[in-house]
Amino acid sequence: MILSAATLAVARCVGWLLCTAAVFLVLDLYA
């Protein structure tokens, strides 16, 4: 259970970083 919870936390963190990077990339393209 602890391993799956850690995996979920890491996946959530990576997903948040990817979304943030995508937003900055789009803003940079349209700026």
C-alpha beads as a LAMMPS data file, in Angstrom:
LAMMPS data file: protein, C-alpha beads

31 atoms
30 bonds

1 atom types
1 bond types

-500.0 500.0 xlo xhi
-500.0 500.0 ylo yhi
-500.0 500.0 zlo zhi

Masses

1 110.0

Atoms # bond

1 1 1 0.000 0.000 0.000
2 1 1 2.824 2.389 0.887
3 1 1 4.568 1.702 -2.433
4 1 1 1.434 2.373 -4.466
5 1 1 0.781 5.575 -2.523
6 1 1 4.342 6.750 -3.184
7 1 1 3.989 5.882 -6.872
8 1 1 0.741 7.857 -7.041
9 1 1 2.388 10.855 -5.360
10 1 1 5.337 10.755 -7.770
11 1 1 3.041 10.390 -10.788
12 1 1 0.962 13.347 -9.579
13 1 1 4.100 15.462 -9.109
14 1 1 5.447 14.547 -12.562
15 1 1 2.062 15.219 -14.158
16 1 1 1.884 18.632 -12.467
17 1 1 5.388 19.485 -13.701
18 1 1 4.506 18.419 -17.258
19 1 1 1.315 20.494 -17.215
20 1 1 3.213 23.518 -15.898
21 1 1 5.912 23.115 -18.564
22 1 1 3.227 22.802 -21.269
23 1 1 1.495 25.983 -20.053
24 1 1 4.760 27.933 -20.085
25 1 1 5.580 26.571 -23.552
26 1 1 2.188 27.642 -24.925
27 1 1 2.495 31.081 -23.310
28 1 1 5.976 31.438 -24.799
29 1 1 4.696 30.479 -28.254
30 1 1 1.770 32.914 -28.178
31 1 1 3.552 35.750 -26.368

Bonds

1 1 1 2
2 1 2 3
3 1 3 4
4 1 4 5
5 1 5 6
6 1 6 7
7 1 7 8
8 1 8 9
9 1 9 10
10 1 10 11
11 1 11 12
12 1 12 13
13 1 13 14
14 1 14 15
15 1 15 16
16 1 16 17
17 1 17 18
18 1 18 19
19 1 19 20
20 1 20 21
21 1 21 22
22 1 22 23
23 1 23 24
24 1 24 25
25 1 25 26
26 1 26 27
27 1 27 28
28 1 28 29
29 1 29 30
30 1 30 31
